[in-house]
Every structure is written in structure tokens, then in C-alpha cells.
Amino acid sequence: MTAFWWVNHKQTVRQEIDFQYLWSPKTKSDGAKSVFYDNMRRATPGDLVLSFANQLIRYVGRVAEFAFTAPKPAEFGSVGTHWQNEGWLLPVYWTPLSAPVRPKSLIDILGPLLPEKYSPIRPETGDGNQGVYLASISERVFDVVVAATTFDQPALMRGGANSLTYQVVAETLDDAAEQSLLHDLTLDDTTRKSVIQARRGQGLFRSNVEAVERSCRLTGITNPSLLIASHMKPWRACISAQERLDGMNGLMLTPDADLLFDRGFISFENDGQVNVSRRVDRGDLRRLGFQDLAWDQFGFSEAPMKWQTKPFVPAQHEYLAYHRTQIYVQ
């Protein structure tokens, strides 16, 4: 079911429109949670977004991917110097409206339709509410705004060649981290080589993981040729060579399981319980052969497979906690 959003992004509108995304910190500058930043994780591919800046709505967007952890975009420059460097990046495909819409001119209609709490603009005046970023709105609010203009709906629905994807951004961030390592004079050549190999689950990192995890956590497969050494805390997010090479920061997974884990569609509790995102299509899970996830949590009638999970050791817990809070799509 499509949800509808309104983003107030005067400071970063040009960068976010040009590069096809939204980006926010994870918390306020004092560390407190913000519903508007949490909404980044609630947005789902296919949801529609209105872009509000300088008193005008000039663009409508379609969410292209679930949000994921990413550093503050370099193109922001000096904007948001008080923001944390790590935040949520939400890929959004934007298309322009044929004529900008000024919400103030529609406030008599929009006002009564705006949410009583967490409204993006003031229902009496149409001025933007300070501190609001991504706000939830009703379909009715969206319809009132777009009724006053037009946009290329087919283009919006199919996206475009410049639409961001998780894979593109992840590769870009990994490339940047690797370039930094190549110029890190604190690392000797042997360590540098091992750390770079760890990016793709190879070399010393894989050996370290195999010493801890000898089979796929989901399927029990032990054939090394069918297993990938995957980081719990992503390679690009690690802050040291030790984290990137630590066997406690890894799992051996089959390719399909690795994709689900890497993208945050599954995660694990310390006791070995499998967490499955409710925003993953259950039919897709069954087609991938993961029937027991559907059986255990959602009551599908297929006979479940036998799962091979066991408790994690304490040294793995911190890495798992990072994955559950920063990667897992709830």
C-alpha cells in the first residue's frame, strides 16, 4: 500500500533533487530521536514524496529503495555542519511539476487535512514548521497538491537511468574507503592488502570467520565453495583494520542468504533467533527456498525447512547489535 510523504529540505533541496535521494542524520544534534528522521526508515519503495522548499512544491518523487546507512553527502559542503556525519540515505526518483505549487494558496483546503501532530506546515498559515524533515501525510493532502499541477506519471513510476540503488551507493562508499586505505601510512603493506581483500570476504578475513562460523547460519551448508564470508558491521562502516579483519564480525552465508543479510532483510538475535523484515515479500522468501521463515513468523502452510541456528558468542554481540539497529529493515 502506497504511503505519502512531505519533505521540507530548503537547505539541501538542490543536492537532493540533482542526485536523486533524501539524506538525514539519525538523531538530533543532542542525540535525541526525531520522528522525522525515523520516517526515513519507514518509507517503502513505491511511496510518493512532495518536495517543499522556499515556500514552493516543485517536485514529486517516488521512493526507489529502503533507506540505508550512509555518510553525509560530500555535495552538502558546509551545509549542516552540526549534523552527524553518519545518517540515513533514502533513494528517491524525482520528477518536476509542470507548475510549482504554493501551499499557502491552498491552505483553506489543505489546513483541515494536515496531520494534527507532526504536520510539515502550519495549518493556519502554510508556513513550514521548523525542525520538520520527512513528514507523513494523507493521500488526500497529496491529491490536493498535485491537482493544481501535472507531472510525468509514467516516468515517475518507472524511474530513470540516474535512479540511485543500494548497490551503486554501497560500491561507491566501498571504493572511497579503499582509496583512503591505499594512502593510510599507519598500515604496513601486509595489513593493507589483507584489509582490502576483506572488502570482498577474501583472504585473512575469510580465514578468521571460518574459524568461528563453519556453516551457513540459515541453511547449514558447509561446502566452502557455496559460502560467502559476510561482514555483520559492513566493511565500509568499520573504523579500523581490526574491525575489518575480525572473524567475530563475520558470518558464512550462501549467496541468497548473504544478499538478504547484507541488505538488512534478515538479522539475528544473540540467541540465534532469525529476524525477518515484514517488508520482504513472503512469496519471494518461499521462492528462494526459505519457507521456514514464513512458517515460523507468518503462518504459511508449506512444510518448513530445518534451520541451523545456534547462539552467538559474546564477542559477536556488538557487531550483531550494529546490524540490527543500523542495517536491518524493520
C-alpha positions as CSV (number, residue, x, y, z in Angstrom):
1,M,0.0,0.0,0.0
2,T,1.4,3.3,-1.1
3,A,2.2,5.8,1.7
4,F,2.6,9.6,1.1
5,W,5.3,11.9,2.5
6,W,6.2,15.6,2.5
7,V,9.9,16.7,2.9
8,N,11.0,20.1,4.0
9,H,14.5,20.5,2.6
10,K,15.3,24.1,1.9
11,Q,19.0,23.8,2.8
12,T,19.7,20.7,0.7
13,V,17.0,20.7,-2.0
14,R,19.3,21.3,-4.9
15,Q,21.7,18.5,-3.9
16,E,18.9,16.0,-3.1
17,I,17.0,16.6,-6.3
18,D,20.0,16.6,-8.5
19,F,21.4,13.4,-7.0
20,Q,18.1,11.6,-6.5
21,Y,17.9,11.0,-2.8
22,L,17.0,12.3,0.6
23,W,19.5,12.3,3.5
24,S,19.1,12.9,7.2
25,P,21.0,12.4,10.4
26,K,19.9,9.5,12.5
27,T,19.3,11.6,15.6
28,K,19.1,15.3,16.6
29,S,22.3,17.1,17.4
30,D,21.7,16.3,21.1
31,G,21.3,12.6,20.4
32,A,17.5,12.6,20.9
33,K,15.4,10.7,18.4
34,S,13.4,12.5,15.8
35,V,10.2,11.1,14.2
36,F,11.1,12.9,11.0
37,Y,14.5,11.1,10.8
38,D,12.9,7.8,11.9
39,N,10.4,8.3,9.0
40,M,13.4,7.7,6.6
41,R,13.4,4.1,7.7
42,R,9.6,3.8,7.4
43,A,9.4,4.9,3.8
44,T,9.0,2.0,1.4
45,P,9.8,1.6,-2.3
46,G,6.8,3.0,-4.3
47,D,5.8,5.6,-1.7
48,L,5.3,9.1,-3.1
49,V,7.0,12.3,-1.7
50,L,6.3,16.0,-2.2
51,S,9.4,18.3,-2.2
52,F,8.8,21.6,-0.3
53,A,11.4,24.3,-0.3
54,N,11.3,28.1,-0.4
55,Q,7.5,28.1,0.1
56,L,7.0,26.0,-3.1
57,I,6.5,22.4,-4.0
58,R,8.4,21.9,-7.3
59,Y,8.9,18.2,-7.5
60,V,7.2,14.9,-6.7
61,G,9.3,11.8,-6.0
62,R,9.0,8.0,-5.8
63,V,10.9,6.1,-3.2
64,A,13.2,3.7,-5.1
65,E,14.8,1.8,-2.2
66,F,14.7,1.3,1.6
67,A,16.9,3.8,3.5
68,F,20.3,2.6,4.5
69,T,23.3,4.0,6.5
70,A,25.5,6.4,4.6
71,P,27.8,9.3,5.4
72,K,26.6,12.9,4.9
73,P,26.9,13.5,1.2
74,A,30.0,15.4,0.1
75,E,27.9,17.7,-2.1
76,F,26.3,19.2,1.0
77,G,29.6,21.1,1.6
78,S,29.3,23.3,4.6
79,V,25.5,22.8,4.9
80,G,24.5,21.2,8.2
81,T,27.9,21.4,9.9
82,H,26.1,20.5,13.2
83,W,24.7,17.3,11.7
84,Q,26.3,13.9,12.5
85,N,28.4,12.5,9.7
86,E,26.5,9.2,9.6
87,G,22.9,9.2,8.6
88,W,20.1,7.6,6.5
89,L,20.1,7.8,2.8
90,L,16.8,7.2,1.0
91,P,17.0,6.9,-2.8
92,V,14.1,8.9,-4.4
93,Y,13.5,9.4,-8.1
94,W,12.3,13.0,-8.6
95,T,10.4,14.5,-11.5
96,P,9.4,18.2,-11.8
97,L,5.9,19.5,-11.6
98,S,4.7,21.4,-14.6
99,A,4.0,24.4,-12.4
100,P,5.2,24.9,-8.8
101,V,2.5,24.7,-6.1
102,R,2.4,27.3,-3.3
103,P,0.7,25.5,-0.3
104,K,-0.2,28.9,1.2
105,S,-2.5,29.5,-1.7
106,L,-4.3,26.2,-0.9
107,I,-4.2,26.5,2.9
108,D,-8.0,26.8,3.2
109,I,-8.3,23.3,1.7
110,L,-5.1,21.8,3.0
111,G,-5.3,23.1,6.5
112,P,-8.1,20.8,7.8
113,L,-6.4,17.8,6.0
114,L,-3.0,18.2,7.6
115,P,-2.0,15.8,10.5
116,E,-2.7,17.2,13.9
117,K,0.7,16.1,15.1
118,Y,4.0,16.3,13.1
119,S,2.5,18.5,10.3
120,P,5.1,19.7,7.8
121,I,3.5,23.1,7.6
122,R,1.3,25.2,9.8
123,P,-2.4,24.6,9.0
124,E,-3.3,28.2,9.7
125,T,-0.7,29.9,7.5
126,G,1.0,27.4,5.3
127,D,4.5,28.3,6.6
128,G,6.9,25.4,7.1
129,N,7.3,24.0,10.6
130,Q,10.8,24.4,11.9
131,G,12.6,21.2,12.6
132,V,10.5,19.1,10.3
133,Y,12.2,16.9,7.6
134,L,10.3,13.9,6.3
135,A,6.6,14.0,7.5
136,S,3.8,11.6,6.8
137,I,0.8,13.0,5.0
138,S,-2.5,11.5,3.8
139,E,-3.3,10.7,0.2
140,R,-5.9,13.4,0.3
141,V,-3.2,16.1,1.0
142,F,-1.1,14.7,-1.8
143,D,-4.0,14.8,-4.2
144,V,-4.9,18.4,-3.3
145,V,-1.4,19.5,-4.1
146,V,-0.9,17.7,-7.4
147,A,-4.4,18.6,-8.6
148,A,-3.1,22.1,-9.1
149,T,-0.4,20.9,-11.4
150,T,0.7,18.0,-13.6
151,F,3.8,15.7,-13.7
152,D,5.0,12.9,-15.9
153,Q,3.4,9.9,-14.0
154,P,4.8,7.2,-16.3
155,A,8.3,8.5,-15.9
156,L,7.8,8.7,-12.1
157,M,6.6,5.1,-11.9
158,R,9.4,3.6,-14.0
159,G,12.2,5.7,-12.6
160,G,15.2,6.6,-14.7
161,A,18.8,5.8,-15.5
162,N,20.0,8.2,-12.8
163,S,18.0,6.5,-10.0
164,L,20.2,5.5,-7.1
165,T,20.3,1.9,-5.9
166,Y,21.7,0.5,-2.7
167,Q,24.3,-1.4,-4.7
168,V,25.5,1.6,-6.5
169,V,25.9,3.7,-3.3
170,A,27.5,0.8,-1.4
171,E,30.1,0.3,-4.1
172,T,30.8,4.0,-4.2
173,L,31.3,4.1,-0.5
174,D,33.5,1.0,-0.5
175,D,35.6,2.5,-3.3
176,A,36.1,5.7,-1.3
177,A,37.1,3.7,1.8
178,E,39.5,1.6,-0.3
179,Q,41.2,4.7,-1.7
180,S,41.6,6.0,1.8
181,L,43.3,2.8,2.9
182,L,45.7,2.9,-0.1
183,H,47.0,6.2,1.3
184,D,46.9,5.3,5.0
185,L,50.6,5.4,6.2
186,T,49.7,3.8,9.5
187,L,49.2,0.4,7.8
188,D,52.0,-1.8,6.7
189,D,51.7,-3.3,3.2
190,T,50.7,-6.8,4.5
191,T,47.9,-5.4,6.7
192,R,46.7,-3.0,3.9
193,K,46.5,-5.9,1.5
194,S,44.5,-8.1,4.0
195,V,42.1,-5.3,4.8
196,I,41.4,-4.6,1.1
197,Q,40.9,-8.3,0.4
198,A,38.4,-8.3,3.3
199,R,36.2,-6.0,1.4
200,R,35.1,-8.9,-0.8
201,G,35.2,-11.5,2.0
202,Q,38.6,-12.9,1.0
203,G,42.0,-13.6,2.5
204,L,42.7,-13.3,6.2
205,F,39.1,-12.1,7.0
206,R,37.6,-15.2,5.5
207,S,40.0,-17.5,7.4
208,N,39.2,-15.7,10.6
209,V,35.4,-16.1,10.0
210,E,35.8,-19.7,9.1
211,A,37.5,-20.3,12.5
212,V,34.2,-19.1,14.2
213,E,31.5,-19.9,11.7
214,R,31.8,-23.1,9.8
215,S,28.5,-23.2,8.0
216,C,25.7,-21.0,6.7
217,R,23.6,-19.8,9.6
218,L,20.4,-20.3,7.7
219,T,20.9,-23.5,5.7
220,G,23.6,-25.4,7.4
221,I,25.6,-25.7,4.2
222,T,29.3,-26.3,4.9
223,N,30.7,-26.6,1.4
224,P,33.2,-23.6,1.2
225,S,32.6,-23.2,-2.5
226,L,28.9,-22.3,-1.7
227,L,29.6,-19.8,1.1
228,I,30.5,-16.1,1.3
229,A,32.3,-14.5,4.2
230,S,30.0,-11.6,5.0
231,H,30.6,-8.7,7.5
232,M,27.9,-8.0,10.2
233,K,29.1,-4.4,10.5
234,P,29.7,-3.5,6.9
235,W,33.3,-3.2,5.7
236,R,32.8,0.4,4.7
237,A,31.4,1.2,8.1
238,C,34.3,-0.3,10.1
239,I,36.6,2.3,11.8
240,S,39.7,0.2,12.0
241,A,41.7,-2.6,10.3
242,Q,40.9,-4.8,13.4
243,E,37.2,-4.5,12.8
244,R,37.5,-5.2,9.1
245,L,39.6,-8.4,9.8
246,D,37.8,-9.6,13.0
247,G,36.3,-13.0,12.5
248,M,33.7,-12.2,15.1
249,N,32.4,-9.6,12.7
250,G,31.5,-12.2,10.1
251,L,29.1,-14.9,9.0
252,M,29.4,-17.7,6.4
253,L,26.3,-17.5,4.3
254,T,25.1,-18.9,1.0
255,P,24.7,-16.2,-1.8
256,D,21.0,-15.7,-1.4
257,A,21.2,-15.6,2.4
258,D,24.2,-13.1,2.1
259,L,22.1,-10.8,-0.1
260,L,19.2,-10.9,2.4
261,F,21.5,-10.2,5.3
262,D,23.6,-7.5,3.6
263,R,20.5,-5.6,2.6
264,G,19.0,-5.9,6.0
265,F,16.0,-8.0,5.2
266,I,17.1,-10.6,7.8
267,S,19.1,-10.2,11.0
268,F,19.9,-12.3,14.1
269,E,19.3,-12.0,17.9
270,N,22.2,-13.0,20.2
271,D,20.5,-16.3,20.9
272,G,20.4,-17.2,17.2
273,Q,16.8,-16.2,16.5
274,V,16.3,-15.1,12.9
275,N,14.6,-11.7,12.5
276,V,12.8,-11.3,9.2
277,S,11.7,-7.9,7.9
278,R,8.0,-7.5,7.5
279,R,8.6,-5.6,4.3
280,V,10.0,-8.6,2.5
281,D,7.6,-10.3,0.2
282,R,6.8,-13.7,1.7
283,G,6.4,-15.2,-1.7
284,D,9.9,-14.2,-2.6
285,L,11.2,-15.9,0.5
286,R,9.5,-19.1,-0.4
287,R,10.8,-18.9,-4.0
288,L,14.3,-18.5,-2.6
289,G,13.8,-21.7,-0.5
290,F,13.4,-20.0,2.9
291,Q,10.0,-21.5,3.7
292,D,10.6,-21.9,7.4
293,L,11.0,-18.1,7.9
294,A,7.5,-17.7,6.5
295,W,6.2,-20.7,8.5
296,D,7.6,-19.6,11.8
297,Q,6.6,-16.0,11.8
298,F,3.7,-15.6,9.3
299,G,1.9,-18.9,9.3
300,F,2.4,-20.2,5.7
301,S,1.2,-23.7,5.2
302,E,4.3,-25.1,3.4
303,A,6.4,-27.6,5.4
304,P,9.3,-25.6,6.8
305,M,12.9,-26.4,6.1
306,K,15.2,-27.3,9.0
307,W,17.1,-24.3,10.1
308,Q,20.6,-24.4,11.5
309,T,20.8,-21.6,14.1
310,K,22.7,-21.5,17.4
311,P,23.6,-18.9,20.0
312,F,26.3,-16.4,19.1
313,V,29.4,-16.0,21.3
314,P,29.6,-12.8,23.4
315,A,32.4,-11.3,21.1
316,Q,29.9,-11.3,18.2
317,H,27.1,-9.4,20.1
318,E,28.3,-5.9,19.5
319,Y,28.6,-6.4,15.8
320,L,25.1,-8.1,15.7
321,A,23.7,-5.1,17.6
322,Y,25.1,-2.8,14.9
323,H,23.4,-4.9,12.2
324,R,20.0,-5.0,14.0
325,T,19.9,-1.2,14.6
326,Q,21.7,0.2,11.6
327,I,21.2,-2.3,8.8
328,Y,18.1,-4.4,9.5
329,V,14.9,-3.1,7.8
330,Q,12.2,-3.5,10.4
